[in-house]
């Protein structure tokens, strides 16, 4: 009880310096539930003050059920603030929660939220994708560590979104190389999408630009499988007509070569 009173006196001192006051009855000071609910009341209108109450729950009642909820409330308060500094603090709080309560039913949520702190900082496909890669890695941990959780389903959706963005980014680089006739680089980048992001939603354009890179590079034999895949698997694609014309050219050239040899 003495420890609780001293701790609360410290809290009062902090807020007194800022022109704020905490009024706590002995009943609230000695109750984890009452402290938590009081902090919960402040979350929307004074997150900083709410976090003090929540930390008091954790410090005074570390094994309490409310200590877990308080730890998540602190992390969520930073997450919902949304600026980069707050998201960094949120990620640290969520990770600490997982470390402190590895078997908690909320651990899957905490891991998913770590991923979301990076996801919120991702850029459009034309810009740096470091945060997207980090978000992807954290979402995959949800699937690996908590496969049966509801968060695993949510993480799977975010994984698809991250991979789509990363594939778009890689395609942009590959297409740039294609446009400047750096076909060795373009085939390398575009092939990377086939192996790293096989579920990419715009795979038809990957097959076309990969095939056409080989075609323009003077390697028609390597182009044929990708043109064929495009024509067969994506008959409605806007690239099919171009692919068919390329195949006609390749067949004519190969037919001419056979006549010369005979």
Secondary structure as UniProt FT lines:
FT   HELIX           2..17
FT   TURN            18..19
FT   HELIX           26..29
FT   HELIX           32..42
FT   TURN            43..45
FT   HELIX           47..60
FT   TURN            62..63
FT   HELIX           65..81
FT   HELIX           84..100
FT   TURN            102..103
FT   TURN            105..106
FT   HELIX           107..119
FT   TURN            120..121
FT   TURN            125..126
FT   HELIX           130..145
FT   TURN            147..148
FT   HELIX           150..179
FT   TURN            180..181
FT   HELIX           183..196
FT   TURN            198..199
FT   TURN            201..202
FT   HELIX           203..216
FT   TURN            217..218
FT   HELIX           220..233
FT   TURN            235..236
FT   TURN            238..239
FT   HELIX           240..261
//
